[in-house]
């Protein structure tokens, strides 16, 4: 029986590793598609805008996917999304970095005075730049060693920035889009549901903690 249990555990870990590898490869598809389009003149009349929009879209997508892990565990009992959450969060940072570098290198050519003016002048950049900066410490502290160094409580508090980053990212996208706001609205709706779930869970937890515990004498 012990051997069968160990074998089942090994098989489970094996399939989880396979699944994680497939998710990793799938997360690279948007980048691979951009490279393919770039090599075959398929980025359209404004390649910089195409790259900027695509990397920004996938940054938000991976942020929201990361935020779904906790609700899936709470509602459906799925633990496997938690195992992949850190990797997906790093992919959000990866695409955010590509998004920022596209603006920094291809759009502005390292023109720092112009970049500073842009940050102050254009509201969508004003809110988007701090969101990217806040992502940096989350990526840096994503390793097990950093979790141990910071301590679970401090690490969790720091990674609570993900909520502010998600809101800032949606606002950034909404203000960037001038005509068709259907995609920003969809992101805003999904983020509202995910944050709303956490608010409800926090209220329930607080209520259960504050609920008085009746002694056996009081019950009888």
N, C-alpha and C positions, 0 to 999 in steps of 0.2 A: 504493500500500500504506500509506504514512504517513497519507494522508487517511482511508482506511478505518479504520485503527487509532485515529485521533483521534476519528472519528465514533462508533466503538464505545465508546470511553472516555467520551465525552460522554453517550451513551445510558445507559451504566451509572450515571453520576453522577445523571442525571435520574431513573432509576427508584429509586435509593437515596434521593433527596430525596422522591420520591412516597411511598415506603415509610415514611420517617421521619415525614412529615406524617400518614399514616394511623395510625401508632402513637401519635403525639401526640394525635390526636383520640380514638382508642380509650381512651387513658389518662384522658381527661376524662369518659368515660361514667359511672363510679361517682358522680362529683360531680353530673353532670347528672341522674342517677336520683334522688339524694338531694334535689335541688332540686325535681324534679317531684313526688316524694312529699310533700315539705313543703308545696308549693302546693296539693296535692289531699288533704290530711289522710290521708296514707298511711304515716305514720311510726309508727303504732301507739300503744299506751297510754302508752309512755315514749319520746317522741321524742329526748330527750337521749341515752338509752342506745343507741338505734338509730343515731344519728349517730356516737357514740363507737365503737361496735363496728364500724361500716362503715369509718370512716376508719382505724381501727387495723388492720383486716383488710387493707385495700389498701396500707397502709404496709409491712406484712410481705410482701405479695405482690410489690410492686415491688422490695423489697430482695432477695428471692430471685431474681427475674427478672434483676436486675443481676448477681448472683453466678453466673448460668448462662452468661454471655458467654464467660468464659475456658475452661470445660470444653467448650463447643460448638466453640470455635476449635481446641482441642487434639485433640479426638476426631474431629470432622467436618470440620475445616478451614474452618469458617464464620467469615469476618471481619466480616460485616455486623452481628452483634450487638454487636461492640466499638464500632462507630460510634454505636450508639444507647444504649450503656451509661450514658454521662454524663447523657443526657436522662432515662432511666428512674430513675437515682439521684436526680435532682432531683424527679421525681414522688414518689418515696418520701419525700423531705423535705417536699414540698408536702402530702401526705396526713398525715404526722406532725404538721405544723404545724396542720392543721385538727383533728386528734385532740386536740392539746394545747389549742388555743384553745376547743374545745368544753368541755373540762374547766374551763379558766380562766374563761371568760365565762359560758357557759350553766349549768354545774353549780355553780361556786363564786362567781360574781359578783364576781371580783377580791378575794375575802376572803383576803388574804395570810396572816394567822395560821392560818386553817383549812387553807390549802394546805400550809403548813409542817408542821402537825400530821399532815396526810394523808401527806405524803412520809415522815415518820418512823414513822407508825403502820401504814400499809398496805403490806405487802411488795411487791405488784405495782406500786404507785406508786413505791416506793423504788427499784426496779430500772428502771422505765420512764422516770422523769424523767432520770436520767443518760444513758440511751440517746438521748433526744431532744436533750439538750445536746451529745452527741458528734456528732450529725448536723449541727449548725450549722457547724462549721469545714469539714466536707466539702462542704457546699453553697457556702460562701463561696469556697472554693479550687477550684471546679469549672471555672473559665475557663482558657483557654490562657495568658492573661497571668499568672495566679497560678501556673500550673505553671512558667512561665519564671522567675518571681520566686523561688519556693521551690527550684527545681531538681528534676530528675526523681527523685532518690533521696529527698530529704526529702518531696516530695509523695507518693511511693509509700508511704513509712513512715507518713505522716499518714493516708492513705486505707486503711491496714491496719486502722484502727479499725472499718471496716465489719463485720469478723468479730465483734468484741465487741458491736457494736450489734445484729447479727443474733441472737446468743445471748441478749442481754438482752431483745430484743423478743419472742422466743419464750417466754422465762421469764415475762415480763410478761403475755403472753396466757394462758399456762397457769395462772398464779396467779389471774388475773382470773376465769377461767371456773370456776364452782362445780360444775356437774353434768356436762354433755356436753363431754368434753375431746377429742373426735375431731378437731376442727380444729387445736387446738394440737399434737396428736400428729402430724398430717400435716405441719405446718410444721416440727416438730422433726426428723422423718424426712428431709424434703427438705434441711434445713440440714445435717444430719449427713452426707448424701451429698456435698453441695457442699464442705463443709469437709474431709471425708475425702479427696476427690479432690485437694485442694490439698496436704494432708499427704503423700499418696503421691507427688505430683509433686515436692514439695520434697525428699523422701528420695531419689528417683531422681536429681535434679539434683545433690544433695550427693554421692551415690555416684559419679556420673560424673566429678565434679570431683576426687574423691579417688583415682580409679582411676589407677594408674601407667601412664605412657606408655612403651612399649617402644621402644628405639632400633632401627635397622636391624641393628646388630651383634648385639643381643640376640635379635632375631627369627631371624637366620640361624644 
